[in-house]
Amino acid sequence: MTAHPDAGTPPPRRTGREAALVLGAGVLAAGFLLLAVGRTWASFAVATPGVPRYEEALTGRQLAPAALGLGLAALAGVLAVLATRGWGRRVAGAVVALCGAGSAVATAVAVGAGGTARQEVAFSGLTVEADYTAWPVLTIVAAALCALAGVVTVWRGPRWPGMGTRYDAPRKRERDEEPDMWRAFDRGDDPTADR
């Protein structure tokens, strides 16, 4: 008894749902990453005796510009997955994974070890206070989700249906199943001539 040629592949509906779930999560994560980078990450205050207190709020774009660029690249990579197949899809998934991981690292480096704590440094009568918000942590989480979507795309992406596959040329097995009349047309014969 011979196995059916498609016995090892999952049904198209299941792979389609998987693709929609992973790519949807990737788009949402990249979009949230870009939103988080635009928010205020930290506020700094400098106090010196006899001088008015100076305060400034900094966004993620100012503290980690690389996170913004890599987030945009991750979003473009997720969209590129839709337009590619096979090895091209694996490459696009790898780009998404690397951009997500790079964005997480850039954010962690920008805020340092105390990213969500209040820090105070005093020297020579000068006091510097840094108060971090939760946005850097949320940026790292979104970047990690982007990276995960990229890894899953590299692993499972080639099995997912492609964009516009219904317009491709039929495969050999499908061509063999076409009616005799259409095959006659392909050969240049007129199947109605005998009638």
Sequence and secondary structure as in RCSB ss.txt:
>XXXX:A:sequence
MTAHPDAGTPPPRRTGREAALVLGAGVLAAGFLLLAVGRTWASFAVATPGVPRYEEALTGRQLAPAALGLGLAAL
AGVLAVLATRGWGRRVAGAVVALCGAGSAVATAVAVGAGGTARQEVAFSGLTVEADYTAWPVLTIVAAALCALAG
VVTVWRGPRWPGMGTRYDAPRKRERDEEPDMWRAFDRGDDPTADR
>XXXX:A:secstr
    TTTTS  HHHHHHHHHHHHHHHHHHHHHHHHHHTSEEEEEEEEETTEEEEEEEEEHHHH HHHHHHHHHHH
HHHHHHHH  HHHHHHHHHHHHHHHHHHHHHHHHHH TTTTSEEEEEETTEEEEEEE SHHHHHHHHHHHHHHHH
HHHHHHGGGS  TTGGGS   HHHHHTS HHHHHHHHT  TTTT 
